[in-house]
Amino acid sequence: MTNEFHKVVLALGVDVCSYSLLEDRPTARTLSRVLGTFQDAFALVYEGLRSGPVMRRHVPKDVLVATDLHVAYTFPGSFGVMLTIPRDVFLFPEWETRADETIDIVFGVAKSRSPKEVAQVAEHVGRAPIAALYDWAKANAVSKTGAELEWNRNSPKKRDVLLQYPEFADLSASIEETSEERTEISEYTGILVGADTKTRRFHFVTSEDDRDIRGRFTDAISDTQKAQLPGRYVAKVRANTTINFAKAEEEVSYDLLALIPLE
C-alpha cells in the first residue's frame, strides 16, 4: 500500500514524507514534540533558502501554510506517520526544487553531525534554521527516540536518513559546540557615567541614540589615564560578538580601549 500511495500522490503533485519513530508506542508528548520540531526545521530551512539567511525564528504566514505537513495516515512496525504537502505551483513556482533542497539540507546536517558543516549551513540559511534543527535533535535525544525518514520514495533521487537516539544526541552536541565569533572596533561620542577601577568595569552612554554600553577596560582608565565622571568623551570600544547557534542568539561583550576627552 505504501508504494502505491507514493506513486499516486506524486502523480497528483503532492510531496510525501514517511516519518517512522523507532519506538512501538511513543507517548503523545513525544510524538507531538518530535514531529513539531521537525516541522519547524523544515519551514525555517525552506524560508532560509527562499529569502536568504533567517536570523529570527519567524516564518511568513504564506510560507507556514505552504510548508505545513499534513498527516495522511499512520502505519505499524515502529510507529510511523505518512506526511504530505501539496505543491501549490501558483503560490511558489519553484516549490519542487526548493523543497527537495530543504530536505537535502535537513538530512545532510543530520547525517554529518559535523560542527563545520553546521557552520556552513548557518551561513547559507541563517542561524534560526540551525536552532530549529537543534530543537529537533534535542527532542529526539531527550525522548530517547530514533527516527527513519524518507522523502518522495518513488522519486529519481533517494532521500532518506536513519538516526538512533544517541546519534540525535551527537547532533545536538555538535550544534551546541558550533559558534561564530567576530570583533568590531567603533568610536562613540557620549558621556562616561560610570567606572570602577577595582572591577575594571565601565558604563558609557552615547550622545546619538542614548545607547548604554557596559563592559570592561584594562588601561583605558588608570592612575596615568585618569577619567572624569561624568565626562564627555569619544570612546574607542571593541565589541566581541559570539553567536550561539543552538539558541539562535547573539552575546555581545564590550572592551573600552581608549577615551578621548571632548572640550
Number of C-alpha atoms within 10 A of each C-alpha: 6 11 9 9 14 23 17 12 16 18 10 11 14 18 22 25 23 24 23 22 26 20 15 12 13 15 11 8 9 18 18 13 18 22 18 16 20 22 18 22 25 24 25 33 32 28 24 23 18 18 9 14 20 25 19 14 15 13 17 10 9 10 16 18 12 16 22 16 22 14 14 14 11 13 13 10 11 17 17 20 21 21 19 23 20 18 20 14 11 8 11 14 11 13 19 16 9 17 21 17 15 23 20 15 19 21 18 18 20 22 16 13 19 19 18 14 16 26 18 13 21 24 14 15 24 25 30 25 31 30 27 25 29 27 23 23 29 23 25 27 21 13 17 16 21 21 20 16 19 19 23 21 20 16 12 7 10 11 18 19 16 17 20 16 21 16 18 26 20 17 27 25 18 19 27 16 14 20 19 12 12 10 12 10 13 10 16 18 19 21 23 22 15 16 21 12 14 6 9 16 18 20 16 25 20 19 13 9 8 11 12 12 18 17 18 20 21 13 15 19 21 12 8 8 10 11 19 14 11 12 15 22 23 17 23 17 21 18 17 15 16 16 17 20 26 24 16 20 15 14 10 14 14 20 20 25 18 19 21 14 14 11 6
